[in-house]
C-alpha cells in the first residue's frame, strides 16, 4: 500500500544516515509517523527492534501486522468458535 508522503524512496538515505551514527541492527529503531510502515519494515528486516507510531487507525493496523507479528497468525479463538482444526479449515466452512 502506498500513499502520498510515503518514505519508500528515501529508505537508502535513511539507512545510510542510521549506519553513519554507528548504531547497529541490535538497537531499537523508532518509526515516528509510520504510515504504511515501510521504514519500520525495512529496519525490522535489518534486525532492529522497531517501535512504530502513528495516529491513524489504518497505520495502527498495518504496523500491528508488519511490525509486531513475527509469525503467521493461527486465529485460535476463531477456529475454536467455528469448531475447526486450523485456519485453512475455515474456508471450507464458508465455501459455497
C-alpha positions in Angstrom: 0.0 0.0 0.0 1.3 3.4 -0.9 0.1 6.8 -0.2 1.1 10.4 -0.7 4.1 11.1 1.6 5.5 7.6 1.9 9.2 7.3 2.6 9.9 4.2 0.4 12.2 6.1 -2.0 14.1 7.6 1.0 15.0 4.2 2.5 18.6 4.1 1.2 19.2 7.6 2.5 17.6 6.9 5.9 19.6 3.6 6.2 22.9 5.4 5.4 22.2 8.1 8.0 21.4 5.5 10.6 24.5 3.5 9.7 26.6 6.7 9.9 25.7 7.0 13.6 27.3 3.7 14.4 24.1 2.2 15.6 23.8 -1.4 14.5 20.9 -3.8 14.0 20.7 -4.9 17.6 19.3 -1.5 18.7 15.9 -0.1 18.8 14.5 1.9 15.9 11.6 4.3 16.3 9.4 4.9 13.3 7.5 8.1 14.0 4.6 8.9 11.7 4.9 5.4 10.4 2.1 5.5 7.9 2.4 2.3 5.9 5.3 1.1 8.0 7.7 0.9 5.0 10.6 2.3 7.1 9.8 0.2 10.1 9.6 -3.0 8.0 12.9 -2.2 6.3 14.7 -1.8 9.7 12.9 -4.8 11.2 14.4 -6.9 8.3 17.8 -5.5 9.3 17.4 -6.8 12.8 16.3 -3.7 14.7 13.6 -3.8 17.3 11.1 -1.4 15.8 8.7 0.8 17.7 6.1 2.2 15.4 3.8 5.2 16.0 1.0 7.0 14.1 -2.4 8.5 14.9 -4.3 6.9 12.0 -6.2 3.7 12.7 -5.1 2.1 9.4 -1.5 2.8 10.3 -2.0 1.0 13.6 -3.5 -2.0 11.8 -0.6 -2.1 9.3 2.0 -1.7 12.0 0.4 -4.4 14.1 0.6 -6.7 11.1 4.1 -5.9 9.7 5.9 -4.8 12.8 4.5 -6.6 15.7 3.8 -10.1 14.3 6.7 -12.4 13.6 4.7 -15.4 12.7 1.5 -16.1 10.7 -1.5 -15.7 13.0 -3.2 -19.0 13.9 -6.6 -17.5 14.7 -7.0 -20.0 17.6 -10.1 -18.3 19.0 -11.8 -18.1 15.6 -11.0 -21.8 15.0 -12.3 -22.8 18.4 -15.5 -20.7 17.9 -16.1 -22.3 14.5 -15.1 -25.8 15.8 -12.5 -26.3 13.1 -8.9 -27.7 13.4 -7.0 -24.8 11.8 -7.4 -21.6 9.8 -7.3 -23.4 6.5 -10.5 -25.3 7.5 -12.3 -22.0 8.0 -12.6 -21.5 4.2 -14.2 -24.9 3.8 -16.8 -24.0 6.4 -17.9 -20.9 4.3 -17.4 -22.3 0.8 -20.5 -22.5 -1.4 
